[in-house]
């Protein structure tokens, strides 16, 4: 069991995980909300959450089941975005190679060299 004093001291987060740059926890649905909102430039993550979302469950396992399913569905949304972003970053980093190839082709057609 996680002790509240350890959480407050920042020693241990509540079973927090990270995938595709998204933080989530199977025991607190608010973690995925905050992380999704941060990824989406502050736009509301999973909608407003009321106390009724967290409290009043007859069985805590049902709340955890709902939270796990929510995390799974949100990861399906975030996964393709994350992979596309990684590809973009790689391609953008290597854009100079594309420029060199194109300019070499056109310099050849022009009959000039870069330092004429």
C-alpha positions as CSV (number, residue, x, y, z in Angstrom):
1,X,0.0,0.0,0.0
2,X,1.2,3.5,-0.9
3,X,1.5,5.8,2.1
4,X,0.1,9.3,1.7
5,X,3.2,10.9,3.3
6,X,5.4,9.2,0.6
7,X,3.1,10.6,-2.2
8,X,3.3,14.1,-0.7
9,X,7.1,13.9,-0.5
10,X,7.1,12.8,-4.2
11,X,8.7,9.5,-3.4
12,X,6.2,7.4,-5.3
13,X,3.5,8.2,-7.8
14,X,0.2,6.3,-7.8
15,X,1.1,3.4,-10.2
16,X,1.8,5.9,-12.9
17,X,3.0,4.7,-16.3
18,X,3.9,6.3,-19.6
19,X,3.3,5.1,-23.1
20,X,3.5,7.2,-26.3
21,X,4.4,10.2,-24.1
22,X,1.1,9.9,-22.3
23,X,1.0,9.5,-18.5
24,X,-1.7,7.3,-17.1
25,X,-2.6,5.3,-14.0
26,X,-5.0,2.4,-13.6
27,X,-6.1,3.7,-10.2
28,X,-6.7,7.4,-11.0
29,X,-8.4,8.5,-14.3
30,X,-7.4,12.1,-13.7
31,X,-3.7,11.3,-14.6
32,X,-4.6,10.5,-18.2
33,X,-6.9,13.6,-18.3
34,X,-4.0,15.9,-17.3
35,X,-1.5,14.3,-19.7
36,X,-3.9,14.3,-22.6
37,X,-4.8,18.0,-22.0
38,X,-1.0,18.8,-21.9
39,X,-0.4,17.0,-25.2
40,X,-3.4,18.8,-26.8
41,X,-2.2,22.4,-26.0
42,X,-4.5,22.8,-23.0
43,X,-7.7,21.7,-24.7
44,X,-9.8,19.7,-22.2
45,X,-8.5,16.1,-22.0
46,X,-11.3,13.7,-21.4
47,X,-13.9,16.2,-20.3
48,X,-14.9,17.6,-17.0
49,X,-14.8,15.3,-14.1
50,X,-17.0,15.4,-11.1
51,X,-16.5,13.9,-7.7
52,X,-19.0,11.3,-8.7
53,X,-16.5,9.9,-11.1
54,X,-14.1,9.1,-8.3
55,X,-16.2,8.4,-5.3
56,X,-19.3,6.4,-4.4
57,X,-18.4,3.2,-6.2
58,X,-19.7,0.1,-4.5
59,X,-16.6,-1.8,-5.4
60,X,-13.2,-0.1,-6.0
61,X,-12.4,-2.8,-8.6
62,X,-15.2,-1.5,-10.8
63,X,-13.7,2.0,-10.8
64,X,-10.3,0.6,-11.6
65,X,-11.8,-1.4,-14.4
66,X,-13.4,1.7,-15.8
67,X,-10.1,3.6,-15.5
68,X,-8.1,0.8,-17.2
69,X,-10.6,0.7,-20.1
70,X,-10.4,4.5,-20.5
71,X,-6.6,4.3,-20.5
72,X,-6.7,1.6,-23.2
73,X,-9.0,3.6,-25.4
74,X,-7.1,6.9,-25.0
75,X,-3.8,5.0,-25.9
76,X,-5.5,3.9,-29.1
77,X,-6.0,7.6,-29.9
78,X,-2.6,8.8,-28.9
79,X,-0.6,5.9,-30.4
80,X,-0.9,6.9,-34.1
81,X,-0.3,10.6,-33.3
82,X,2.9,9.7,-31.3
83,X,4.2,7.5,-34.1
84,X,3.4,10.2,-36.8
85,X,5.2,12.8,-34.7
86,X,8.3,10.6,-34.3
87,X,8.4,10.1,-38.1
88,X,7.9,13.8,-38.7
89,X,10.8,14.7,-36.3
90,X,13.1,12.1,-38.0
91,X,12.1,13.4,-41.5
92,X,12.5,17.1,-40.5
93,X,15.9,16.4,-39.0
94,X,17.0,14.8,-42.3
95,X,15.4,17.5,-44.5
96,X,18.9,18.8,-45.4
97,X,19.6,15.6,-47.3
98,X,16.5,16.1,-49.4
99,X,17.6,19.7,-50.1
100,X,21.1,18.6,-51.1
101,X,19.6,15.9,-53.5
102,X,17.3,18.4,-55.2
103,X,19.9,21.1,-55.5
104,X,22.5,18.7,-56.9
105,X,20.0,17.5,-59.5
106,X,19.2,21.1,-60.6
107,X,22.8,22.3,-60.5
108,X,23.7,19.4,-62.7
109,X,20.9,20.4,-65.2
110,X,22.1,24.0,-64.9
111,X,25.7,23.0,-65.5
112,X,26.9,25.1,-62.6
113,X,28.4,24.2,-59.3
114,X,27.6,25.4,-55.8
115,X,30.7,27.6,-55.5
116,X,30.8,29.3,-58.9
